[in-house]
């Protein structure tokens, strides 16, 4: 071997050794924590959220690459004496260590604002949305369990004018304008007990995200809001379960690790109303059936032997094929059933026939996710959702049988791409195809009449959006759009989306949200007594007609594609456990029909196309005292008006959901497993139309004053609740609870309308809210 070759060999060896030592020294040298966090984010596809002050002047060494995420967080916590809280599979909050856990902490983070918004478990995010975690949920007045759709009504701008979760008005919209997703699957039924209880078991729900504006481009439909319910999606190889009981239903759930790569989640819930009569059931029964055929028995017929029950079952199977590939299988069925006998004595002969109502929503779906790199991942989901509402109504006195059916078939597939270049730049895009078919059947035997209408719409959507974060994390911009194409109408719809937030003076944040959206499904009312008067809304599809069309002696009423535009701006202050939030908005919705608004005045049987426009302000003041007491005041004002060119001389008039002023005050106390909550809810009465003082005695109809020119009396309700949890053993925990809805037993009239009797005299019909309604619960978790 020549001297030159030998010299080259030793030079290379020396260089490699020096490089290796340098790399090892770099590994052992302390570096700024911000630098370490950027490296770890790219390495593990995670995101740290923190205030700048929290990590200022902090240094540490770079952790080893072979550490698991849990061990990595323990390493960092020990080295730099900060608390690392894993919010979900990707987001990690960094906070200063506290001697005592603060159940009501307010923490401003880099990409997420973590604040116990109203109570523990409710978080307001930087994108303007609200996130609810039932597992860590605190307590709200009147609720002893984290009912998803009852909980969101505590948020400013969200209200139910008739106390039903099947009629939630978000910023003046109707309930069908809310997109309800269960693990990514669109649902068409939201309530049990025909609207008084959420149809989704909160004890198997990981998170609920609520968007009132500025929604992500991946969401279609839902021109008023998005309610996105997520189930646990990660396998933690830990067995969990629980059972519970209250005066309405009993439930059970279990999470079973089948292997290191597979897990099964099961839950079921069933009412006890057909087995035992409780005070809560009595109040619910009175509320649901007070204005239905069930409670309108004449002297010639009576209804008895009623049987009512509901149940829901859901299952999720998780399979991690590899570190990069995951499959999730989803299954859900929710069901309400009512049967009652109608008896009558005709010509000295007793007759009895059975009327019934069934409502159910079943769904099945499959999701496949692949992480191609630490920066790039894709998700493919396909699902089928089916809604079915059937009613058979016998009228013995008139010898009539009426069958009504409303069925929805919704099949969808979506391919989603997520690319995270770094903390400051993220890109999301994808494609969605959906096919929705809706049918309506009406069959009468006397006189013989049958009508069956079915429509199908197929649509395609491409979407993309970019999220930008400034270097100092004070400015965040998310801008995107969705391009939709509806085959049947040869219609293109472009929908921009905007979310912008700017932090200033450390404790203030200014945000602007905007969106264009559309939807082709809506609910209408043909007659108030449809489906026994209990669930009188039926789903229909847009036909894009502008006037009535008669086909085969059937009148096809116009149902346009509903389009909305919304813009909002807000300012928020957050310091020393004091949150002050104010948001102003304007929303315009075109393409609504009178049949979708539930008129019970001169427009009840008129078919017309119009719009509504609402301007409003939502305000919240939330103050937390130590880790024991949280109190809040919320106030909403809005001005909500219809414009129907062919009605009221084309002049605007108040919307049926025009609740001008809404006010709530509440407080929650937590100490050593004991939780107490007390609250007051008040709002102005909804608009109604009064009969005119000048009635024509020869006219078999009612002459009305100007539409919605009067209001019901103000609504007032006080609620309270209490829970206490304690350990039974090392692995079993118990929670007992009690609540009272409408503690003062205030008689609130939530709707008034007018009818004519056989003598052509006007009758006033008033619907009352729930009276004093107690409930108790017992829950075991293991």
Secondary structure, DSSP 4 states (H G I P E B T S, - for coil): --HHHHHHHHHHHHHHHHHHHHHHHHHHS-EEHHHHHHHHHHHHT-EEE--HHHHTT-EEPPPPTT--HHHHHHHHHHHH-EEEEE-SSSEEEEEE--SS--TT-EEE-SS-EEE-SSSTTEEE-TTS-EEE-GGG---BTTBSS--HHHHGGGSTTEE-TTS-TTS-EETT--GGGEEEEETTEE-S--EETTTTEESS-GGGEEEEEEESSS--TT--S-SSEEEEEEE--S-----EEEEEEESSEEEEEEEEE-SSSEEEEEEEEEE-TTT---HHHHHHHHHHHTTSGGG---TTEEEEEEEEEEEEEEEEEEEE-SSSEEEEEEEEEEEEEEEEEEEEEETTEEEEEEEEEEEEEEEEEEEEEEE-SSSEEEEEEEEEEEEEEEEEEEETTTTEEEEEEEEEEEEEEEEEEEEEEETTEEEEEEEEEEEEEEEEEEEEETTEEEEEEEEEEEEEEEEEEEEEE-TTS-EEEEEEEEEEEEGGGTEEEEEEEEEEEEEETTTEEEEEEEEEEEESEEEE-S-TTGGGGTS--EEEE----SS-EEETTEEE---PPEEEEEEEEEEEEEETTEEEEEEEEEEEEEEEEGGGTT--STTTT---EEEEEEEEEEEEEEEEETTTEEEEEEEEEEEEEEE-TTSGGG--EE-TT---EEEEEEEEEEETTEEEEEEEEEEPPPEE-PBPS---TT-SS--B-STT-EEPPPEEEEEEEEEEEEESSSS-EEEEEEEEESTT----EEEEEEEE-TTSPEEEEEEE---SEEEEEEEEE-
